[in-house]
Amino acid sequence: MAKLRKQWRMTGLLGGLLLLLAVGWASANTFLVQQSAPEDLLAENSFLYCRFDGSKGHLEAYQQTAEYKAFYESGLVSIFEGMLDAAVSQDQSGSAEKAREAFADLLANGFVFAAALPQGEGIPIPNATVVFPDSGKWMADIFELTQAAGERVEIKEIDGRKIATFLVPDSPGIEIGIWAEGKHLVVTAGQNAVAGTIACATGKSPSISSNKRWSQVNSVKTDYEQTSLLWLDWKTLQQTYGEIPIPVPLPEPITISTILEMVGIDKLDQVISRAGYKAEAIWSETIFVGLTRKNGTTMTLKDLPGLPQKMNWMTAFQFDASVLYANLISIAEKAAQLNGPRMEDQLEMILKQLPDLIGFDPKADFLDHLGNTVCVYDDANGGFFGAGTTLCISLKNPKAVKEFFDTQIERLEEYEEDGGSIDLPVYPFRVEKNGGSLIVFDIYGDGGLAMQYGAIQVIDNWLVIGLMPQAVEAFYLRTQRKLASWTPDQEHQTALDALPKEFTSITMMSPRDSYQMILNLATPFLPAIQAAVLQSGLIGEDDELPFYVEDFPPPELVTAPMFPNITVATQDEQGTTYTTRASTFGIPMFGGNGNVSAVAAAGVGVALLLPAVQQARSAARRSVSKNNLKQIGLAMHNYHDTHSHFPRGTVDAEKLKPEQRLSWAYSILPFIDQAALYRKLSNSEKEKWNSDNSKPFTNLQIPTFLNPGLQANGKVAQIHYAGMAGVGKDAPLLKVDHKRAGIFGYNRVTRMRDIRDGTSNTIMTTEVNKKIGPWAQGGISTIRSLTKKPYIHGPDGIGGAKSIRGVQVGLADGSVRLISENIDPEVMENLSKMNDGNAIGAF
């Protein structure tokens, strides 16, 4: 018996294992079928591909970078995350939290995008597809959102997929489709885009993996951890659209290829851009395949002029002005040929007469004497707002360039001495400076007002152009060794050693000084920012602050890991390549001390501007609430014009208690563009405001009754405004001629003539911020009186958003006033009563 039991146990165990294997294989097979790679959803004939991997798969490499150490290890990012948490927590609807989660998914998982050329006759309209890996869980929320679009969005079932589709109005059949493909979220747009993408997913059509040009690019191995790839198949685009004629009135048709050939980019084959992490650096390479110059010259750091010892940024590149001029003339001649012999003759005549018209030959007298090196920089010691910006051009023949400028100035001076007058917006003057002629400029504006900006001088083998004369003089002093020139420090040298030594262009900028400056400016304002957050109403009284002053790291801790960003361009037989080594990506900052990373600078800017943003939001909300009070006041007056009296505080339903009746808010519905709702409720006017017949309509929220400075609880259709009943707990019950009566009472009928204290001195409606109830309900929900001090932000619930420190009220004349919470209580009482005869003090 024991042996039999043992056999059964073994059989059961084996059966269970087989069952588990079967289930596991089925699950795995299902997963393999449904979980396609993002590239499996992209068409073979894609011409544009962009992939951003997201942080999930590269976190270890990113943690080695200077950017991670600067922003994350210093604690700066966690502060901004805390501020975001505080902002999100104020949204009770949950939408902000979902938006943040979706954005976090995007940053973690990345995305893949492709644009493809569909097959067919006529001019092809590209299809676009975006795949968000591991984001299919958001499809339920997207379906929920699409319901609000009504009939425009259609839910379809295609090959077992539930797809939300939308046909773009007035388009040639362009549809947008959204669905979950396994764990991925897919968005596609174009003609038959949904069917095409699903065909790729199911293997009925080849995917981009079958595209040999893309596969060759995608398979390249780099010596750094690649995190993104951009690929543009320009050659395919040009072949597809190149022969399409441009609809311009010319003797002979002109095609897109003709234009591309004229501007010189017809030889472009592909654009390939990669980025990733290389040790402590953020590394990127972009190559324009096919774009290169034959016999193009290169340069090294030795070819640059004496640079300022401290620069905000600099860039230098190879540039042949004579060749550019010849190319422009060639383009003009080709354009003239397209327009016919007459235009060719006109252009030829203009080119022949040009030297006589302007007094010199642009190419022979000036451009041919310029060298090939151009350098632009911003001297950090030259002043704020880019005052140290300087342009330097190398010269083949400095003497000829000096003579050119001297000749032109002498011509102008001689013309004026002969009595001539030239009305120029920019007027040059020649002064002697640094042993040569310095040309400065007056720039004339409206009214003849002149401002001096700009200076030019030939110094050694360079033509130097500065925004200010001091920048030109500083260049001269560096040539005389009276000012120090820049030499690479250890950080610059480390970067330069990692990049090609010969190049056609170079750009350098240092983010450290800019971040140091911004953080130094921000630190003294942290207490003020903190106080502004407290006063703004952004957080509740019992909530934690999003940050404390002591949480911010020392600026030096943030900037210490940073090093200079350098980009160089090189050329070879394949094309032109731009290589960048950066500590954190940034843009030049004029007048600063380096450059600013777009993402981090935005974060710092948010911290600095938070008080102003909150004040702006508060002002905007206050403006909306003011407009609501005006609309309610206008509705009251229109009601009076129609019925010869203002609406009762509650409708005439004597069998019901005031709290059970419909309120004055119901009575004015026809006068605030809610006539349809009024008609639906009118049949149950004598019933309770929340009766079965009324509830479907009284649960509808009316925007005019909501103060955006307050939060609606979402449980009932609230109102944030109330009618003023007067002074005392019994005010709503007083007769119309009582000294303490206000305009509204439960059964009170008030006419304009009853307001004996004057309509501009009597409160009709007020903002409320406590004891808030439904707009349709009579009683305290819609009628208030003054019962206990303080009257504003006190126990009666009269008051606006806390940030305004007062309350906005609608007066009986239709105007809206802001009353301070520090108003004399007696004045507030007089304003609330309509016929007490007391004089109104200042308010």
Secondary structure, DSSP 8 states (H G I E B T S, - for coil): -HHHHHHHHHHHHHHHHHHHHHHHHHHHHHHHHH---GGGGSBTTEEEEEEE--SGGGHHHHTTSHHHIIIIITSHHHHHHHHHHHHHHT-TTSHHHHHHHHHHHHHHH-EEEEEE---SSSS---EEEEEETT-GGGHHHHHHHHGGGGGGEEEEEETTEEEEEEE-TTSSSEEEEEEEETTEEEEEEEETHHHHHHHHHTTSS-BGGG-HHHHHHHT---SSEEEEEEEE-HHHHHHHHTT-B-----SS--BHHHHHHHHT-TT--EEEEEEEEETTEEEEEEEEET---TT---B-GGGS---BSSEEEEEEEE--HHHHHHHHHHHHHHHHHHT-HHHHHHHHHHHHHHHHHHSS-IIIIIGGGEEEEEEEEEEGGG-TTTTTEEEEEEES-HHHHHHHHHHHHHHHHHHHHTT-----SEEEEEEEETTEEEEEEEEE-GGG-EEEEEEEEEETTEEEEESSHHHHHHHHHHHTTSS-B----HHHHHHHHTS-SSBSEEEEE-HHHHHHHHHHHHGGGHHHHHHHHHHHTSS-TTS--S--GGGS--HHHHHTT---EEEEEEE-SSEEEEEEEESS--EE-TTSSSEE-HHHHHHHHHHHHHHHHHHHHHHHHHHHHHHHHHHHHHHHHHHHHHHSS---SB-S-TTS-GGGSBBHHHHTGGGGT-HHHHHHHHTTTTS-TTSTTTHHHHTS--GGG--TTS---SSS-EE-EEEEEEESTTGGGS-TT-TTB-S--SS----GGG-TT-GGGSEEEEEB-SS-EETTB-GGGTEEEE-SS-SSSSTT-B---GGGSEEEEEETTS-EEEEETTS-HHHHHHHH-SSS-------
